[in-house]
């Protein structure tokens, strides 16, 4: 794969988000939070990416609350 597909610049600032996600065995929502937060300053859409991260944080909070019932 080309680096644009496999290792795009906005995904790699020393440590790739996917390696963090896999190392910590994060679920889909938390993995997306990490991905969006890590790449936000490098993609040119920082506010949008942080808002996306918030959506996934909210989903994870809702999931955890539903387990407490």
C-alpha positions as CSV (number, residue, x, y, z in Angstrom):
1,X,0.0,0.0,0.0
2,X,1.1,3.5,-0.6
3,X,2.0,5.6,2.4
4,X,-1.0,7.9,1.7
5,X,-3.3,4.9,2.3
6,X,-1.3,2.9,4.9
7,X,0.5,5.6,6.8
8,X,-1.0,9.0,6.1
9,X,0.9,12.0,7.6
10,X,-2.1,13.0,9.8
11,X,-2.1,9.6,11.4
12,X,1.6,9.5,12.3
13,X,3.4,12.0,14.5
14,X,5.9,9.5,16.0
15,X,3.3,7.0,17.2
16,X,0.4,5.8,15.0
17,X,-3.0,5.9,16.6
18,X,-3.7,2.3,15.5
19,X,-0.8,1.1,17.6
20,X,-2.1,2.8,20.7
21,X,-5.6,1.5,20.1
22,X,-4.4,-2.1,19.6
23,X,-1.9,-1.9,22.5
24,X,-4.6,-0.9,24.9
25,X,-7.3,-3.2,23.3
26,X,-9.7,-0.3,23.0
27,X,-13.2,-0.8,21.7
28,X,-14.6,1.0,18.6
29,X,-15.8,4.1,20.4
30,X,-12.6,4.7,22.5
31,X,-10.4,3.8,19.5
32,X,-12.1,6.5,17.5
33,X,-11.6,9.0,20.3
34,X,-7.9,8.3,20.3
35,X,-7.8,8.5,16.5
36,X,-9.6,11.8,16.2
37,X,-7.7,13.5,19.1
38,X,-4.3,12.4,17.9
39,X,-4.8,13.5,14.3
40,X,-6.8,16.7,15.0
41,X,-3.9,19.2,14.9
42,X,-2.4,17.7,11.8
43,X,-5.3,17.4,9.4
44,X,-6.5,20.9,9.1
45,X,-9.9,20.2,10.7
46,X,-9.0,20.3,14.3
47,X,-12.3,21.5,15.7
48,X,-14.3,19.1,13.5
49,X,-12.1,16.1,14.7
50,X,-12.5,17.1,18.3
51,X,-16.2,17.3,17.9
52,X,-16.1,13.8,16.3
53,X,-14.1,12.6,19.3
54,X,-16.8,14.0,21.6
55,X,-19.5,12.1,19.8
56,X,-17.6,8.8,20.5
57,X,-17.0,9.8,24.2
58,X,-20.7,10.4,24.6
59,X,-21.5,7.0,23.0
60,X,-19.1,5.3,25.4
61,X,-20.5,7.1,28.4
62,X,-24.0,6.1,27.4
63,X,-22.9,2.5,27.0
64,X,-21.3,2.4,30.4
65,X,-24.3,4.0,32.0
66,X,-26.6,1.4,30.4
67,X,-24.5,-1.4,32.0
68,X,-25.1,0.1,35.5
69,X,-28.9,-0.3,35.4
